[in-house]
Amino acid sequence: MLLQFRRSGLSALVVLAMGLAAAVPASAQDPTEFPSWAIPGWTFTPGMVFGALFDSNVAIAGPDVNGNTASDKLLQMEPFAQLEYRSPRTMFSGAYRPSVHRYFEVSDLDGTDHRAYVSWRDRVTRRVTLFANESYTDVATTDQLVLNDLPFQRLGVRQNAIAAGAEARLTKSLDGVFRWDSAWVNFDHPEPLNTAQPLKGGFVNGARGEVTQRVTARLSAGGTYDVRWADLDQGTRHQMFQDGGGLVRYRVEERTTLEGSAGVAHIEDRERGLARSGFFVNGRVQYQVPRATVGAEYSRGFTPSFGFGGSTRTDDVSGYVRMPLSRNRVYVQQSMSWRRARPFDPLDQARRSTWVHSLLGYTVERWLRLEGYYAFSRQDTGVPGGQVDRHLVGAQVVVSEPVRIR
């Protein structure tokens, strides 16, 4: 097996970068955490991201009586490694990216976050494609995860999500998809000192199936069914969520796809004697060109709450812009999400949460990129002092280049 480096000085620069006590504001990145050059065959991508940023709310708390929050500057360093394989039938990718952060003044907040994933997709026959993926996140603050009804706090949280399934062409015009999901969330302390009510965590397992008929070359329609089992609050809270309804997909043109589904949603909470029914709605649009992909989504339905072990009626709006590195010298990576969670338990608070992640980058050389970074998170409970805002802004340098393995 032969390793080919496209830039002879890369290895020396990576070693040099690993020795620097500087860093990168990438802890909250969404689509840009593990960018890909989409090179055919096996590739291994080592790298280092380093830079500095400003954190406007290190305590992840509401403002004081003067409207101020505690802020600080920090350095971060992120070594990372990514392994990929691409062929006409198979795609595989896996990566690990720790983030070491050091604050200038509040040294008690120094620590290391961890993010990793693995993804596999294989077209085993002309009619059947199998897929599986897993992601793991371990971060120091809850605002770094986009989870339903999770209060923003400086509290360590770990999340692991697994999905696997199959896509199949059942007949000449009939398609089917089956997907299994499993996720768990765990917090550092069962009774954190900075919260009046401990956060619960737990497991959620679910299965989703859909069958669609291709009506025309652009239009397909069918049905979907989704069931989820939630085991929350250290096994003391068991809930079942079911969604069933219709699904429509339409390709406006070669580059634009629309998708929508709607139907009946039902929840059962045996411990509380709760049973509710309502409607769910999902909508999605995506526009794709060689240099960028732009999309937006909306969903409304019943969802479990990892924060307090209950369930909520949730509205979620999100959007993104992704520009592949291999096709753009100047690129933008952008994601936004807004979520409103209204709990069924009258003792719980409703929450409106917002996350924005933005990155503007310039490729100086294939192995060197300069990037500016901004992240914003907000959560509002509607009570006095119940709004938490956090801004992260900074600049970073990325030293990285894919290595082809033959």
N, C-alpha and C positions, 0 to 999 in steps of 0.2 A: 504494500500500500504506500502510495507516494503522497506527501504533503506538499502542496504548492502555495507559497506565499506570494501574493501579488505585489507586496511592498516589502522589500528586504528589511526596512527599519522598523517594522511594526512591533516585533517582539521586544526590541530594546525600549521602545516608547511605552509599551504596556508595563514593563517592569519598572521603568522610571515613574510612571503615573501611580503605580501601586505604592510607591514609597512616599508620595506626597500627602501631607495632612490637609487635604482640601476636599471639596465635595460638590454634590449635585442636588438640586431640588427635584427629585424624581419620585419621592415616596408616594405621592398621590396620583401618579400618572395613570391614565386609563389606556388609550390605544397605543401609547408610545413606549410602554415599559419594555416590550420585547420586539422591536422593529425587525423586519426581515428584508433581505435583499432578493428573495425569491429566485435563487440560483438552482438549476437542475442538478440532481445527484446529491451526494453527501457533502455537507459543509459544517464546519465548526467555527463559531464566532466568539473569540475571547475579547474582552474589552474592559475599559474603565471609564467611568463618568465621574467628574469631579468639578466642584464649583462652590457657590455660596448663595445663601438666601436670607430673607427677612421673614420672621414669623410674627404676625400682629397679635396673636392670642395664644401664648404658650400654655396657659392654664386650661384652655378650652372651656371658658366660663363666660357668663354675662358680664356687662360692664359694671364698674363701681358707681358710687353715687355721683361722681364727676363725669361719667360716661366713658371712662378709659379702661383699657385692658392691658395686662402685662405683656410686653413684647420683648424680643431678643433677636439677635443675629446668630446664625449657626453655619457651620461647615458640614458638608456631607461628602462621603466617598462611596461609590458603588462599583465594586468589581462584579463582572457578570460573565456568564458563559452560556452559549446556546448551540444546540446540535439540531440540524435539520436534514431531512431527506425529501426530495421531490422527484416524482416521475409521472408519466401520464396516468398511472393507476393509483399511486400511493403517495400520501403526504404524511410526514412525521415531523414533529418538532417538540423540543423540550428545552427548558432553560431554568436557571437559578440566578437570583439577583438579590444579595443582601444590601442593606443601606445603613452605613455607619454615620451617625450624626453626633456632632459635638457643638453645644451651645457656648456662646462667649461668656455669659454671665450666670445663667442658671444651670450649673453643671450637673445638678441632680437629675436633669431630664435627658442626659446623654444616654444613648442606647443604640440598638441595632434592630432594624426591621428586616423581615424576610419575605420574599415572594418567589414562587416557583410554579411551573406548569408543565404538563406533558399533553400532547395532542396527536391523535392518529386517525387517519381516514384512508380506506382502501376500497377500491371497486373490485370486488372479488369475482363478479361475473358481469355480463352486459346488463343484467337486470337488478343486481343487488350491490349496495354499497354499505359497508359497516363503518362505524365511527366510535371513538371513545376519547374522553379528555378528562383531565383532573387539574385543579388549581389549588394552591395553598397560599394563604396570606397570614402573616403575623406582624401586627403593627401596634404602635404605642398609644394611639388615640382612636376612638370609635368613629370620628368624622371621616377617616380614611376609607371606610367601607360604605358602599351604597346598599344598605340593608333596611328593611321595612321597620319603622317605629323604633329605631335605635337611638336613644338620646346621645347627644354629642358630649363626650367627657374625655379627660385624659385618663384613660383606662385601657390597659393592654387587652387586645382581642385577637383571637385566632379563628380563621374560617377555612374550611376545606370543602370543595365541591367536586363531585364526580358525576359524569354523564356518559351514557353509552346507548347505542341503538342501531337501527338499520333503516335504510331507505330502499324501497323496492318498486319496480314496475310490475304490478300484479297481472295486468293484461295489456293489450295494445294501447288502451286509453285510460287505464286505471292505475293510480299511484297510491302507495301506502308508506307511512312513516311511523315507526315506534321508537320511543325514547324513554329511558329510565334515568332518574336524577336522584342523587343523595347528597345532602349537605349537613354539616354540623358547625356550630358556633360555640366558642368557649371563651370565658373572660378570666382575667388574671386572678381576681379575688371574688369569692362568692358573696361577700358583703363589703364592697368598697366604702372607704370612709367618706368619699365626697358625694355620696348619693343617699337620699332618704330611703330609697327602696332598692334592694339589690337587683342587678341584672341577671337574667335567668339562663340564657343560652339553651341549647338543645339540638335535636335532630329533625330533619324533614326529609322524607322519602316520597317519591312520586313517580307516576307513569303517565305518559301521554301518547295517544294514538290519533292518527288522522288518515282519512281516505279521501282522495280527490279524483274527480273525473275531468279529463281534458275535453272541454266542450269545443274549443277552437284552438288554433295554434297559439293564441294569446291568452285565452280565458280558461280557467279551471275552477271547479266548485266541488264542495263536498262537506264532510262533517268532521268534528274533532271532539275528543273526550279526554279530560285530564282529571286525575285523582291524586291527592297528596295526603300523607299521614304525618302529622306533627307530634313529636314527643318532646315536650318542653318542661322547663322548671324542674330539672332533675328527675324526670319521669313521673311527675305528679299531675301533669296536664296533657291529655291526649285529645287531639282534634282530627277531623277528617274533612277535607275540602274536595268538592267535585264541581267541575265545569263541563258542560256539554252544549254544543251548538253547531252553527254552520260556519263554513270557511270559504272565502272567495279570493282568488289571485288573478291579477290582470297585468299583463305587460303592455304598457302604453306604447313603448317603442323598444328598440333593442337595448337601450341604456336605462330605462325607467321601469320599476316594478312596484305595483301596489298590492297590498294584502290586507284583508280585514276579516275579523271573526266576531261573532256575538252569540249569546245564548243565555242559558240559565246557570246560575251559580248557587251552590248549597254548602253550608257548613254545619257540622255537628260537634259540639263540645260536651262530652258525656259527663265530666266532672261537674260542670256548671249547669247541666240540663239545658244547654243552649242549642237551638236549631233555627237557622235562618236561611231564607232563600231570597235571591235577587237576580240581577242581570250582570253579565260581564261583557266587556267590549274591548277589543284589541284592534289597533290599526298600525300599519307600517308602510313607509315609502322609502325607496332607495334609488339613487341616481348614480350611475357608475360610468366613468370614462377612464382611459388609460392612466391619466395623471392624478385622479382623485376619486374618492367614493364619498357621497354625501347621503345621509339618511336621517329619518326621524321616526319616532314611535310614540304611541299612546296606548295606555291600558287602564282598565278600571275593573275592580273585582274584590274578592275576599282574599286576604293573605294572612299567614301566621306572623306573630311578632316575636322575634328573638329577644327583644329587650325585656319585656315583662311577662312573657309566657302566655299572652292572650291572642286575640285576632282583631283585625281591623278591616274596614272598608277603605280601599286604597285607590288613589288616582296617581298615575305616573306618566310624565312627559319627558322624553329624552331626545337628543340629537347628537350628531357627530360629523366630523370631517376628517378623513384619513388620506394622506398623500404618501404613496410608496417612495422609499428612499432611492430605489433603483431608477426612478423616472423623473426625479425632481432635484435640482440643485438647491433651490429655496423651497421649503416645505412647511406646512402647517398641520398640526395635529390638535384637534379640538373635540371636546366632549362636554355635554351639559345634561343634567338631570334634575327634574323637579318632582317632588313626591309629597302628597298629602295623605296622612294616615289618620283615620277617625276610628278609635277603638270602640268596641261594643261594650266594654266594661265602663260604666259611668265614672269610676274612680280613676281611670287612666286619662292622661292628657292627649288631646289631639296635637299633631305635629306637622308642620310644613317645613320640608328640608330641601335645600338646593346645593348642588355640587357643580362646579365649573373647573375644567382643566384645559389649559391652553399652552401650546408650545410652538414657537417660531424658530426654525432652524436654517442654517446655511452650511452646505457641504464644501469645505475648503479643499479637501482632498478626499479620496475614497475612504481613507482611514481616519480622517479628522473632521469633526463637525462642531460648530458653535451654535448654542441654543439659548434662547430666552424662555423663561418658564413663569407661569402664573397659575395659581389655584385659589379658588374661593369656595368656602362652605358656609352655609347659614342654616340655622334651625330656629323656628319660632313656635312657641307653645301658646301664644296669645295671652299670656299673663304678664303682669309687670315684672321686668327683669328677666323674662323668659326667652329672650332672643340672644343667640350665640353666633357671632360672626368670626371668621378666621380668614386671613389673607396670607398666602405664601408667594413671594415673588423673588426671582433671582436669575442668575446666569450660570451656564454650565458648559463644560468642554467634554466631548465624547471622543475617546481614542479607541477605535475598533475597526476591524476589517474581517470579512469572511475568509476562511481558509478552506479550499476545496480538498476533499479527501478522495483519492483514487485507489 
